[in-house]
Structures are given as C-alpha cells and as structure tokens.
Amino acid sequence: MAEIQRLRRKFILVGTLAVIIIVVGALGLINTISYMRMQHSVFSLLTSISENGGQLPRREGERPSSWIEDPDWYNDSPESIYQIRYFSIVLDRLGNVEDVNLSRIASFSESEAVQVVRSVIESQRDRGIFRKNRASYSYMVTPLDNHQYRIVIMDSTKDVAAVESFVRYSLRFGIGCILVYVLVLTGLCNLIIRPFVDNMENQKRFITNAGHELKTPIAIISANTEALELIQGKSEWTANILTQVKRLSRLISSLITLSKMGEKRKEDLQKEELDLTPLFKDTVEQFRPLVKADDKTLSLTAPDTLPVMTDQRSLVELINILMDNAVKYCDAKGTIAASLTRRGKQGFVIAISNAYAKGEGEDYSHYFERFYRGDSSHDSTIPGYGIGLSMAKEMVALLDGQISVSYKDHIITYALTFEH
C-alpha cells in the first residue's frame, strides 16, 4: 500500500509540475509578446510625433486591413487623434528651453512639463516609460540637426493598464487551470495508474507463489542428498549440493519477505514508547562474536538513555540488516562502527559504518535498488543477494524516516534518520 501511495503521489507531482511548466511558459510568452507589442506601438507613435515637429500626423488614405498584423497607428478613426494626450519640448545642447508645445495635454503646466523633461534628460536614456501621480507616461528623446533635442512625452496610462490587466487576468487563469488540472488528475489518478498497480501486484503474487512452489523440490533435493550421505558417506559433491540448496532456500525466503513488505501499511505497525539505547546496544552486541571471528573490530557509541516512539520489531530488523551488511563487506581487519545519536527533541540517527576500500568511485544511488550489489562480479564468497538494503528502504518509509549512504576516507556509512 505504501508503494502504491508513493507511486500515486509521484504521478500527481510529475503531472502537476509538467502542467505548471507548460502554463507558466505559455502565459509568460504571451505576456512578454503583449508587453513588447505595447512598447512597439507606443514608441512608433512617439517617433511619428517627433518626426512631424511635435505634432501627431493625420493618416492619409485607407490603410489596408489584415487579420495577421495589428495596426501601428493610433489615429485609425477620425476621433483617435484627439484622444492621444502628449506634449513636446525642444532643448538646446546646453539644456535651455527653446520651444514648448502643450496644446495636446491639460494636466501639465509649462513649469511642470519642463521639470519632467529635465528628469528625463538626467536619466540619460533616449526612451522609456515612467509613472507620475498614478499615471504612466512614455517618452522619447530625438536629436535634431541644429544640436537641439526634441523630447516628446505621451500619456500611456491606458496602454500600460491594459497590459497589467492582461497579466493579472492571465495569472488568475493560469492558477485556475492548474488547480482544475490537479483536481481532475487526482480524481483520475487511480484509474491511470491501475495497470501499473496490477502489474506490481501480479509480480508480488508470482514471487510469493513461485517461492512456495520451489520450497518443495528444494526440500526433496536436500533430503535426498542427506540420504545419499547416510548411505554412501559425505563427499565433495554432496557438500556442494547442500551448500547451494541452503543458498537457494535463503534467496527464496528473502524474495517472499521482500514481496510481502509492499503489503504492509503504517496502520499495521505497533508503535510504543521505549528506551532505544538498550535495544540498540543489545542488537549490535549480538554481532560482536561474528565480528571477532572475522578478525575485525566493533565499536559502539550511544547515549545513556534515548526515549522514542517507534515500532520495536521493525527497528530491530533495520539494525540487523545494516549490521549484517557491514559485517559482510567490511575490509579484512577493518573496523565496524555503530552509533546512536539524538536529533532535535524527539528524533534520532542510527549510523552504521565500516571500512570499505573498494568503495571509491562507486555509484551509491543504486545501493537501495532490489538485487543490486556493490561488487559487480557478485562474488559468491560474500553471502547475500542485494535484497537487504531494499528491504531496509521499505521499512524506513513505513516508519516515516530516511535512509542514506555516504562514502569518505575509505569508510562507507549507512544512516537511518528519524525526525520524530
């Protein structure tokens, strides 16, 4: 169930991210084009005014209509020329006012117009848009032949407001589209992922059934081999048969356990208040004889007491998996270190590390995949099938924790992190 929920969340997350990218990209492009079009229209009009001596020229003749191109002229109707509000001022090269034309604007006195023009000159830009008293104005500075400058300033409040309004409405539209998409995707998610869920269930069912079916012939092979040893005595061949039978039996048991892991739910856990320190120490100490037998060293650090709320059985199994993995892959005469530390007020971290000189340059992102083993040759002298760490990942997810692996200075470390 937990695996299905993760698949469902991942599907919704990826789908939502995809639609966000598409909507943001599309609306961003449309709004950018809208703003650039507004600028082009405004500055084209300012250019016409400036080139016509500070007056808006009338359109001569009929402009051919087109559904592809937008009109560049604002005075496409007889009344349009009277709706455009602007003024122009001519300055000499020293900044002295040579001419002022305020016939097409009413909201500026001559002194105010000159003040605004001087501010524009100080900006050292030949065109732009600025705000004044909740209104938006566009301007253009045009050099004349006699070392003079004509500055045309036009009221562009409606143009800027139209673009800003379009941005606001498109933003609301985009958010609405994303929300509707998420709601629809959430409602249809179970239907969409049903084939994947059925495939996963069939795989688990096949592994479980095949495992149980294989147990009988394996048991017969083992019994017949032992009978041969009783009749004819032990030999190299019978010993090899029994060894491989035991390996195959362990593999089948691990496969069945792994397939059943996906069926567990958080509701099945039996969380309880317990002191983790003695539990951690007892579990780790069980591996000390095995570590000594391999001529390796085991170090253990833990606080005096660490009360936590967790599922004891699952946590013990996690520690066993990591300790078993450390014993298997620790270098000869190497050190295995197990530590328990507090994290925040209610969290804790369990870290199991071991010497592993071969770990340099390995891709650790695959370590928690099923049947993956660090030794690519799958050395049969090292017991295991690459299942333990994938089981640990499943258990940690059920306990709302995280498992990670790191490598530094020829030491590999597995860490179990629980925030609460």
Secondary structure, DSSP 8 states (H G I E B T S, - for coil): -HHHHHHHHHHHHHHHHHHHHHHHHHHHHHHHHHHHHHHHHHHHHHHHHHHTTSS-----S-----SSS----S-SSTTHHHH--EEEEEE-TTS-EEEEE-TT-SS--HHHHHHHHHHHHHTT-SEEEEEETTEEEEEEEEE-TTS-EEEEEEE-HHHHHHHHHHHHHHHHHHHHHHHHHHHHHHHHHHHHHHHHHHHHHHHHHHHHHHHHHHHHHHHHHHHHHHHHHHHH---HHHHHHHHHHHHHHHHHHHHHHHHHHTT--GGG--EEEEEHHHHHHHHHHTTHHHHHHTT-EEEEE--S--EEEEEHHHHHHHHHHHHHHHHHHS-TT-EEEEEEEEETTTEEEEEEEEE-GGGTT--GGGTTSTT--SSTT--TTS---S-HHHHHHHHHHHTT-EEEEEEETTEEEEEEEE--
